[in-house]
């Protein structure tokens, strides 16, 4: 359609045009705006693509740095890339290094924070169990038992992990002569046995719970055995005083 024909068409006549003629008319009138708009869209698209490419390369570089960092450089890598993919695994590794250096408090804090984060459930479970282990190595038995016992009430943790945590907490309670607390935790796991028979991890740890419960009920415990061995020594000391 020629340019002069476009100018001669008023609003009423446009209604008589076919669909293709309307498109042709629109393009002929607004071709410059359409071209500019198209160019803007292309420029924006290219910019977004370039940004995404740079971001992806940066993310991959950060991930590679976390995985390849040595023991000496891992803490700095974690601080530099706190949101990079794989950061949770890097933190687990750093907690291991802290334990090796006997920095138990730092390791426990890192593990407890990871266990309470929104990380993958498997990582959270490992961190929670390891936090209790680290506290126990530090000699903080009350804190270790509390950390283990708290796992039993974590709704999204697996039955196997809960049974393991219950056993570990009960074991520490027994060592502290808190037998009632130990039996309470063990009973919670043993009572669940019938409903979780298909979970092999749970069955392994609930078996340990049952054995510890039997030992408690029979009085066959290391703490009591130690007390019996100490009795003759106490008698000898009294005799010496006489």
Secondary structure as the mmCIF struct_conf table of DSSP 4:
data_model
#
loop_
_struct_conf.conf_type_id
_struct_conf.id
_struct_conf.beg_label_comp_id
_struct_conf.beg_label_asym_id
_struct_conf.beg_label_seq_id
_struct_conf.end_label_comp_id
_struct_conf.end_label_asym_id
_struct_conf.end_label_seq_id
HELX_RH_AL_P HELX_RH_AL_P1 UNK A 3 UNK A 7
TURN_TY1_P TURN_TY1_P1 UNK A 8 UNK A 8
HELX_RH_AL_P HELX_RH_AL_P2 UNK A 11 UNK A 14
TURN_TY1_P TURN_TY1_P2 UNK A 15 UNK A 16
BEND BEND1 UNK A 17 UNK A 17
HELX_RH_AL_P HELX_RH_AL_P3 UNK A 19 UNK A 68
TURN_TY1_P TURN_TY1_P3 UNK A 71 UNK A 73
HELX_RH_AL_P HELX_RH_AL_P4 UNK A 74 UNK A 80
TURN_TY1_P TURN_TY1_P4 UNK A 82 UNK A 83
BEND BEND2 UNK A 84 UNK A 84
TURN_TY1_P TURN_TY1_P5 UNK A 85 UNK A 86
HELX_RH_AL_P HELX_RH_AL_P5 UNK A 87 UNK A 100
TURN_TY1_P TURN_TY1_P6 UNK A 101 UNK A 102
HELX_RH_AL_P HELX_RH_AL_P6 UNK A 104 UNK A 115
TURN_TY1_P TURN_TY1_P7 UNK A 116 UNK A 116
BEND BEND3 UNK A 117 UNK A 119
HELX_RH_AL_P HELX_RH_AL_P7 UNK A 121 UNK A 137
TURN_TY1_P TURN_TY1_P8 UNK A 138 UNK A 139
HELX_RH_AL_P HELX_RH_AL_P8 UNK A 141 UNK A 151
TURN_TY1_P TURN_TY1_P9 UNK A 152 UNK A 153
TURN_TY1_P TURN_TY1_P10 UNK A 155 UNK A 156
BEND BEND4 UNK A 157 UNK A 157
HELX_RH_AL_P HELX_RH_AL_P9 UNK A 159 UNK A 175
TURN_TY1_P TURN_TY1_P11 UNK A 176 UNK A 177
HELX_RH_AL_P HELX_RH_AL_P10 UNK A 179 UNK A 190
TURN_TY1_P TURN_TY1_P12 UNK A 191 UNK A 192
HELX_RH_3T_P HELX_RH_3T_P1 UNK A 193 UNK A 196
TURN_TY1_P TURN_TY1_P13 UNK A 197 UNK A 198
HELX_RH_AL_P HELX_RH_AL_P11 UNK A 200 UNK A 218
TURN_TY1_P TURN_TY1_P14 UNK A 219 UNK A 219
HELX_RH_AL_P HELX_RH_AL_P12 UNK A 222 UNK A 241
#
